[in-house]
Amino acid sequence: MLKLRSISSKILVSYLSVVLLTFLITALTFYPILLGVLEKRAEIGLEKQAWEIAHTIKSSSMLPVEHNLPLTILLLGRSIESNYLWLDYRDRISYSSRPEQFPPGQYLSQLPYILREDIAFDRNEANVFRNEHYLSVEVPVSGGGTVLTFVSTHTLEGMYQETLLMIFGSLLLALTLALILAFFLINYLVRPLKALEDYARALGNRQFDTRLELRSDDELAQLGIAFNQMADQLKSYDESRRAFFQNASHEMKTPLMSINGYAEGIRDGLFSGPALEQAIDIIHRESLRLKNIVDNMIDITILEQPHNSYFLPHDLSYLMEQVLQTAGGYAIERKVAIECAIETDTWVIGDWDQLHSLLVNLLSNGIRHARNKVTIHSSLTDSKRQILIKVQDDGEGFSAEDLTHAFDYFYTSDESGSGLGLTIARKITEEHGGSISLYNAQAGGAVAEVILPVISGK
């Protein structure tokens, strides 16, 4: 049963309304045209009949009754009864096809029904007369007199009424067919929509392995494909989030256990002298590591959520100065020299904080694995619309496993790292319409290359 506010009822009402409105407009437009056509066809038929009788009278000395004269006219494929009068030059009836109603010998003006309007007319050509009772045509007869053919307006009205009945019958038939077609259409549309509704509920219950099958090649099938793709993406996202939180809990558990263990040892007086200082240093180092993990997790969460980024041009050389100031202390601590050669008068397009975080992560990662030196240099691409920034260290380089999993959550070959730096770097680069790649230099050491959009010579 259709609900009043359901899409099925709306489709049905709209469809029938369009059919009904279209038919009524067509009928109302066609009916006056039909009336005019009927009268015009009747005039033509009556005039043809009148000329035929006039020609017969002229060419024969016999009365019209002795000839097989037409007593009907053809109107829209149907034979309609008509009558005629032969009038002399004084408008007296010489012969009548209906003598009981129009007796011979009477004058036309003495008849109870008017067949000719009391107006001036040309007796030498065909004339048409209309009134509420008859439609008549009068033509001259050579040698004097006229022939007047006529048809009752009741006969024409009967044809009008039959036409109306045909119109309304056609309307009823059209509405019936439209109703049947509408039910088929509703069933065709609502069935896949119901399947989409059930599928959406399944996705809401995290049943991502469910598949929607729509056996058609229309827009609904395309919508089904989009739903299936969305399910795959949601499944991938759900799995990655689960893995992320599992890894995060594991990574945070290690420093927390270390901090908790040493803190309890200090509280219970288990450490003294140099051992106490070492315990405090470990607590401090692990707390910094924990803070770094939490900060990176916050950055990852922000980058993965829809947000508004305000991309503006930034001077790359000035940006790199700020990056060197941020990571410079870490380089001094690790006794690593930094060589920097950045294109001047080059403006990168993006979010300042994200670009700063990207370059700090790459530089810090290089410092962590370098033996003595990290080099940073940039060069414009051939199109002059992008810049390549290369960060290279002189360490041992990436292992095969590193190159495969470097961008995975919490993957690290160094226990001092959080395993999120390169993941953050890739997300920032992709959000800025760039790309990032890792490889080992031929002379040794790891290389991280980033390509970003720029405005050169701003």
ZAMARGU-4260 file (C-alpha; in steps of 0.2 Angstrom, whole numbers, plus 5000, padded with zeros to 4 digits):
<rodrens>
0) 5000/5000/5000 | 5007/5017/4995 | 5010/5029/5009 | 5004/5047/5006 | 5021/5055/5008
5) 5031/5041/5001 | 5041/5044/4985 | 5030/5031/4977 | 5014/5041/4980 | 5023/5057/4974
10) 5029/5048/4958 | 5011/5041/4955 | 5002/5058/4958 | 5015/5068/4948 | 5014/5055/4933
15) 4995/5055/4933 | 4994/5074/4934 | 5006/5076/4920 | 4996/5064/4909 | 4979/5072/4914
20) 4985/5089/4911 | 4993/5085/4895 | 4977/5077/4889 | 4966/5091/4894 | 4976/5104/4886
25) 4976/5094/4870 | 4958/5091/4871 | 4953/5109/4875 | 4965/5114/4860 | 4958/5101/4848
30) 4940/5103/4852 | 4937/5121/4844 | 4948/5116/4830 | 4937/5100/4827 | 4921/5111/4827
35) 4928/5122/4814 | 4933/5107/4804 | 4916/5099/4805 | 4907/5115/4799 | 4920/5118/4785
40) 4918/5100/4779 | 4899/5101/4780 | 4900/5117/4769 | 4911/5108/4757 | 4900/5093/4756
45) 4884/5103/4754 | 4891/5114/4741 | 4897/5099/4731 | 4880/5091/4733 | 4871/5107/4727
50) 4882/5109/4712 | 4879/5091/4707 | 4860/5093/4708 | 4861/5110/4699 | 4870/5102/4685
55) 4858/5087/4684 | 4843/5099/4683 | 4852/5109/4669 | 4856/5094/4659 | 4839/5085/4660
60) 4821/5089/4657 | 4816/5077/4670 | 4813/5080/4688 | 4827/5077/4701 | 4817/5063/4709
65) 4819/5053/4693 | 4838/5054/4696 | 4848/5045/4709 | 4853/5061/4717 | 4864/5061/4733
70) 4855/5063/4749 | 4870/5062/4760 | 4887/5071/4762 | 4903/5063/4768 | 4909/5071/4784
75) 4925/5064/4793 | 4923/5047/4785 | 4904/5046/4789 | 4889/5048/4778 | 4878/5062/4786
80) 4860/5064/4780 | 4857/5080/4770 | 4842/5087/4760 | 4839/5099/4746 | 4826/5111/4738
85) 4825/5117/4720 | 4819/5135/4720 | 4813/5145/4705 | 4818/5163/4703 | 4804/5169/4715
90) 4810/5157/4729 | 4796/5146/4727 | 4799/5127/4730 | 4799/5118/4714 | 4805/5101/4721
95) 4809/5095/4739 | 4818/5080/4745 | 4807/5081/4760 | 4790/5086/4754 | 4781/5083/4770
100) 4791/5096/4779 | 4795/5107/4764 | 4781/5105/4752 | 4782/5111/4734 | 4773/5126/4729
105) 4777/5136/4745 | 4788/5150/4746 | 4804/5149/4756 | 4799/5163/4767 | 4783/5154/4772
110) 4793/5139/4779 | 4792/5137/4798 | 4811/5135/4798 | 4823/5148/4791 | 4835/5141/4778
115) 4842/5157/4772 | 4846/5173/4781 | 4836/5188/4776 | 4852/5197/4770 | 4858/5202/4753
120) 4868/5189/4743 | 4874/5185/4726 | 4863/5173/4717 | 4876/5170/4704 | 4888/5161/4716
125) 4888/5149/4730 | 4882/5156/4747 | 4883/5149/4764 | 4870/5152/4778 | 4870/5147/4796
130) 4857/5148/4810 | 4852/5138/4826 | 4843/5125/4816 | 4852/5123/4799 | 4868/5125/4790
135) 4863/5128/4771 | 4872/5131/4755 | 4863/5139/4739 | 4870/5138/4722 | 4862/5145/4706
140) 4854/5134/4692 | 4858/5140/4674 | 4842/5146/4666 | 4835/5153/4683 | 4832/5147/4700
145) 4843/5140/4713 | 4847/5124/4723 | 4848/5124/4742 | 4856/5110/4751 | 4855/5109/4770
150) 4859/5099/4785 | 4852/5100/4803 | 4863/5108/4816 | 4856/5094/4828 | 4865/5081/4816
155) 4881/5091/4818 | 4879/5093/4837 | 4877/5074/4838 | 4894/5072/4830 | 4901/5084/4842
160) 4894/5074/4857 | 4901/5058/4849 | 4917/5066/4848 | 4917/5072/4866 | 4912/5054/4871
165) 4927/5048/4861 | 4939/5061/4869 | 4933/5057/4887 | 4934/5038/4883 | 4952/5040/4877
170) 4955/5050/4893 | 4949/5036/4903 | 4959/5023/4894 | 4975/5034/4894 | 4973/5036/4913
175) 4971/5018/4915 | 4986/5014/4905 | 4996/5028/4914 | 4991/5020/4931 | 4997/5003/4925
180) 5013/5010/4919 | 5015/5021/4934 | 5015/5006/4945 | 5028/4997/4935 | 5038/5013/4935
185) 5036/5014/4954 | 5041/4996/4957 | 5056/4998/4945 | 5062/5014/4955 | 5058/5009/4973
190) 5065/4991/4973 | 5083/4997/4970 | 5080/5012/4982 | 5074/4999/4995 | 5090/4989/4992
195) 5100/5005/4994 | 5091/5009/5011 | 5095/4991/5017 | 5113/4992/5011 | 5115/5009/5020
200) 5109/5002/5036 | 5121/4987/5034 | 5135/5000/5032 | 5130/5009/5047 | 5132/4993/5057
205) 5149/4991/5050 | 5145/4976/5038 | 5157/4982/5025 | 5159/4965/5016 | 5140/4966/5011
210) 5139/4970/4992 | 5125/4979/4983 | 5119/4971/4966 | 5108/4982/4955 | 5104/4973/4938
215) 5103/4988/4927 | 5113/5000/4917 | 5106/5016/4923 | 5110/5030/4935 | 5104/5018/4950
220) 5117/5006/4945 | 5130/5019/4945 | 5124/5024/4962 | 5126/5006/4968 | 5144/5006/4961
225) 5147/5022/4971 | 5140/5014/4987 | 5151/4998/4985 | 5166/5009/4982 | 5161/5019/4998
230) 5160/5003/5007 | 5177/4998/5002 | 5184/5014/5007 | 5175/5014/5024 | 5182/4996/5027
235) 5200/5002/5023 | 5198/5017/5034 | 5190/5006/5048 | 5204/4994/5047 | 5218/5007/5046
240) 5210/5016/5061 | 5210/5000/5071 | 5228/4996/5067 | 5232/5014/5071 | 5225/5014/5088
245) 5232/4996/5091 | 5249/5003/5086 | 5247/5019/5096 | 5242/5010/5112 | 5257/4998/5110
250) 5269/5013/5106 | 5262/5023/5121 | 5262/5008/5133 | 5282/5006/5132 | 5287/5023/5138
255) 5272/5023/5150 | 5278/5007/5158 | 5296/5014/5159 | 5291/5030/5167 | 5279/5021/5179
260) 5293/5008/5184 | 5306/5021/5187 | 5294/5033/5196 | 5289/5019/5208 | 5307/5014/5211
265) 5311/5032/5215 | 5296/5033/5227 | 5301/5017/5235 | 5319/5023/5237 | 5327/5009/5226
270) 5338/5022/5217 | 5352/5033/5224 | 5367/5043/5218 | 5371/5040/5200 | 5357/5027/5198
275) 5344/5040/5204 | 5350/5053/5191 | 5350/5040/5177 | 5332/5035/5182 | 5327/5053/5181
280) 5335/5055/5164 | 5326/5040/5158 | 5309/5046/5164 | 5313/5063/5156 | 5318/5055/5139
285) 5303/5043/5139 | 5291/5057/5143 | 5298/5067/5129 | 5296/5052/5118 | 5278/5050/5124
290) 5274/5069/5121 | 5281/5067/5103 | 5270/5052/5100 | 5255/5062/5106 | 5259/5077/5096
295) 5261/5067/5080 | 5245/5058/5084 | 5236/5074/5085 | 5244/5080/5069 | 5238/5064/5060
300) 5221/5066/5067 | 5220/5084/5061 | 5226/5079/5044 | 5214/5065/5041 | 5199/5075/5046
305) 5190/5087/5034 | 5197/5105/5038 | 5200/5121/5030 | 5217/5125/5024 | 5222/5142/5019
310) 5235/5140/5006 | 5246/5156/5003 | 5263/5160/4995 | 5277/5158/5007 | 5296/5162/5004
315) 5304/5145/5004 | 5321/5152/5009 | 5313/5161/5024 | 5303/5145/5028 | 5319/5135/5028
320) 5328/5147/5040 | 5314/5144/5052 | 5315/5125/5050 | 5334/5126/5053 | 5331/5136/5069
325) 5319/5123/5075 | 5330/5108/5071 | 5346/5116/5074 | 5347/5111/5092 | 5344/5093/5088
330) 5358/5094/5075 | 5370/5101/5088 | 5366/5088/5100 | 5369/5074/5087 | 5385/5083/5081
335) 5378/5083/5063 | 5382/5098/5051 | 5368/5105/5040 | 5372/5111/5023 | 5358/5121/5015
340) 5356/5127/4997 | 5339/5134/4993 | 5332/5143/4978 | 5330/5161/4981 | 5315/5171/4976
345) 5304/5156/4976 | 5287/5155/4984 | 5279/5139/4989 | 5260/5138/4990 | 5253/5130/5005
350) 5249/5131/5024 | 5264/5138/5034 | 5262/5127/5049 | 5260/5111/5039 | 5275/5115/5027
355) 5285/5119/5042 | 5280/5103/5050 | 5284/5093/5034 | 5302/5100/5032 | 5306/5098/5051
360) 5301/5080/5050 | 5311/5077/5035 | 5326/5086/5042 | 5325/5078/5059 | 5324/5061/5052
365) 5340/5064/5042 | 5349/5071/5057 | 5344/5055/5067 | 5352/5044/5054 | 5366/5054/5048
370) 5384/5051/5053 | 5391/5068/5051 | 5381/5078/5038 | 5364/5082/5031 | 5362/5092/5015
375) 5347/5101/5009 | 5345/5109/4992 | 5331/5113/4980 | 5329/5116/4961 | 5314/5121/4950
380) 5307/5108/4938 | 5307/5110/4920 | 5289/5118/4920 | 5295/5131/4933 | 5278/5128/4942
385) 5285/5115/4955 | 5301/5114/4966 | 5310/5098/4971 | 5317/5099/4989 | 5330/5085/4993
390) 5335/5080/5010 | 5350/5069/5010 | 5360/5061/5025 | 5377/5052/5025 | 5370/5037/5035
395) 5368/5019/5031 | 5353/5023/5020 | 5336/5014/5020 | 5334/4995/5021 | 5323/4986/5009
400) 5310/4984/5023 | 5311/5003/5027 | 5307/5007/5009 | 5292/4996/5009 | 5285/5002/5026
405) 5292/5019/5029 | 5275/5028/5027 | 5266/5015/5038 | 5259/5020/5055 | 5272/5018/5069
410) 5285/5010/5058 | 5302/5014/5063 | 5319/5007/5063 | 5325/5018/5077 | 5318/5016/5095
415) 5320/5034/5098 | 5307/5039/5084 | 5288/5039/5085 | 5286/5030/5068 | 5274/5044/5062
420) 5285/5057/5055 | 5286/5051/5037 | 5267/5047/5038 | 5264/5065/5042 | 5276/5071/5029
425) 5267/5061/5015 | 5249/5067/5021 | 5255/5085/5021 | 5263/5083/5004 | 5248/5075/4996
430) 5236/5088/5003 | 5247/5102/4995 | 5246/5093/4978 | 5264/5087/4979 | 5273/5070/4980
435) 5286/5062/4991 | 5298/5048/4987 | 5312/5039/4997 | 5328/5031/4990 | 5346/5027/4993
440) 5359/5038/4985 | 5373/5030/4975 | 5386/5037/4986 | 5377/5031/5001 | 5365/5038/5013
445) 5346/5040/5013 | 5337/5053/5002 | 5320/5060/5004 | 5313/5071/4989 | 5298/5082/4990
450) 5289/5091/4975 | 5278/5106/4979 | 5269/5119/4969 | 5278/5136/4968 | 5277/5153/4961
455) 5294/5157/4955 | 5300/5175/4955 | 5285/5182/4964
</rodrens>
